[in-house]
């Protein structure tokens, strides 16, 4: 009798453990692929539009589906010292469009490259970026259209050398010409 109870107990425990392992694999492997993937160009392009100078940032949706509820923030940070070490003092950079309700996925049928977005600010970044210890951080929060899972992305521009007067290439290409 004890042998039967023992083997039933082992069966129940092994069933629970295999169910937990299957759930973990599902969550970690399948759902990790159902998160947005957005990449940011390493360049900031300085170009004129309608006679006004703008600084442009480029982001590309690399997700296998559309993303929505895309929020973008850009801040300039400067390290400042205090009695316990170093902190960052930030200042927001105003964007013309800091919210995208929808960002398309890459498609061979999309001749307008709606999955690649260029963001612009009228703030004079070169004048405000006064020393080498300052940097610009672009932060993005987006939701996957099928799973609803969110992801946060950030990209730091650590040097004024990333500012160029060239223009971004079209589509997935994050370089300039």
For each residue, the residues with C-beta under 8 A, 3 or more apart:
1: 4 5
2: 5 6
3: 6 7
4: 1 7 8
5: 1 2 8 9
6: 2 3 9 10
7: 3 4 10 11
8: 4 5 11 12
9: 5 6 12 13
10: 6 7 13 14
11: 7 8 14 15
12: 8 9 15 16
13: 9 10 16 17
14: 10 11 17 18
15: 11 12 18 19
16: 12 13 19 20
17: 13 14 20 21
18: 14 15 21 22
19: 15 16 22 23
20: 16 17 23 24
21: 17 18 24 25
22: 18 19 25 26
23: 19 20 26 27
24: 20 21 27 28
25: 21 22 28 29
26: 22 23 29 30 31
27: 23 24 30 31
28: 24 25 31 32
29: 25 26 32 33
30: 26 27 33 34
31: 26 27 28 34 35 147 149
32: 28 29 35
33: 29 30 64
34: 30 31 144 146 147 149
35: 31 32 63 144 147 149 150 151
36: 61 63 67 142 143 144 149 150 151
37: 61 62 63 151
38: 59 60 61 62 63 67 70 103 140 142 151 153
39: 59 60 62 174
40: 57 58 59 138 140 153 155 174
41: 57 58 59 60 168 174 175 176
42: 155 157 162 174
43: 58 162 163 164 166 168 174 175 176
44: 55 56 57 125 136 157 162 163 164
45: 55 56 58 163 164 165 166 167 168 176
46: 53 54 55 56 125 126 163 164 165
47: 53 54 56 165 167
48: 51 52 53 54
49: 52 54 120
50:
51: 48
52: 48 49 122
53: 46 47 48 122 124
54: 46 47 48 49 96 120 121 122
55: 44 45 46 120 121 123 125 163
56: 44 45 46 47 118 119 120 168
57: 40 41 44 74 118 119 120 121 138
58: 40 41 43 45 116 117 118 119 168 174
59: 38 39 40 41 72 116 117 119 138 140
60: 38 39 41 106 115 116 117 172 174
61: 36 37 38 66 67 103 104 105 106 115 116 117
62: 37 38 39 106 172
63: 35 36 37 38 66 67 105 144
64: 33 105
65: 105 144 145 146
66: 61 63 102 103 104 105 145
67: 36 38 61 63 70 102 103 105 142 143 144 145
68: 101 102 103 142 143 145
69: 101 141 142 143
70: 38 67 99 100 101 102 103 140 141 142 143
71: 98 99 140 141 142
72: 59 95 97 98 99 100 119 138 139 140
73: 92 98 138 139
74: 57 92 93 95 119 121 136 137 138 139
75: 90 91 92 93 136 137 139
76: 90 91 93 125 128 129 134 135 136
77: 88 89 90 91 134 135 136 137
78: 88 89 90 131 133 134
79: 86 87 88 89 133 134
80: 86 87 88 89
81: 85 86 87
82: 85 86 87
83:
84:
85: 81 82
86: 79 80 81 82
87: 79 80 81 82
88: 77 78 79 80
89: 77 78 79 80
90: 75 76 77 78
91: 75 76 77 128
92: 73 74 75
93: 74 75 76 121 123 125 136
94: 121 122 123
95: 72 74 98 119 120 121
96: 54 119 120 121 122
97: 72 100 119 120
98: 71 72 73 95 119
99: 70 71 72
100: 70 72 97 103 117
101: 68 69 70
102: 66 67 68 70
103: 38 61 66 67 68 70 100 114 115 117 142
104: 61 66 107 110 114 115
105: 61 63 64 65 66 67 115
106: 60 61 62 110 115 172
107: 104 110 115
108:
109:
110: 104 106 107 113 114 115
111:
112:
113: 110 116 170 171 172
114: 103 104 110
115: 60 61 103 104 105 106 107 110 172
116: 58 59 60 61 113 170 171 172
117: 58 59 60 61 100 103
118: 56 57 58 168
119: 56 57 58 59 72 74 95 96 97 98
120: 49 54 55 56 57 95 96 97
121: 54 55 57 74 93 94 95 96 125
122: 52 53 54 94 96
123: 55 93 94 128
124: 53 127 128
125: 44 46 55 76 93 121 128 129 136 163
126: 46 129 160 163
127: 124 130
128: 76 91 123 124 125
129: 76 125 126 134 136 160
130: 127 134
131: 78 134
132: 159 160
133: 78 79
134: 76 77 78 79 129 130 131
135: 76 77 156 157 158 159
136: 44 74 75 76 77 93 125 129 156 157
137: 74 75 77 154 155 156 157
138: 40 57 59 72 73 74 154 155 156 157
139: 72 73 74 75 152 153 154
140: 38 40 59 70 71 72 152 153 154
141: 69 70 71 150 151 152 153
142: 36 38 67 68 69 70 71 103 150 151 153
143: 36 67 68 69 70 148 149 150
144: 34 35 36 63 65 67 147 148 149 150 151
145: 65 66 67 68
146: 34 65
147: 31 34 35 144
148: 143 144
149: 31 34 35 36 143 144
150: 35 36 141 142 143 144
151: 35 36 37 38 141 142 144
152: 139 140 141
153: 38 40 139 140 141 142
154: 137 138 139 140
155: 40 42 137 138
156: 135 136 137 138
157: 42 44 135 136 137 138 162
158: 135 162
159: 132 135 162
160: 126 129 132 163
161:
162: 42 43 44 157 158 159
163: 43 44 45 46 55 125 126 160
164: 43 44 45 46 176
165: 45 46 47
166: 43 45 176 177
167: 45 47 176 177
168: 41 43 45 56 58 118 173 174 175 176
169: 173 174 175 176 177
170: 113 116 173
171: 113 116
172: 60 62 106 113 115 116
173: 168 169 170
174: 39 40 41 42 43 58 60 168 169
175: 41 43 168 169
176: 41 43 45 164 166 167 168 169
177: 166 167 169
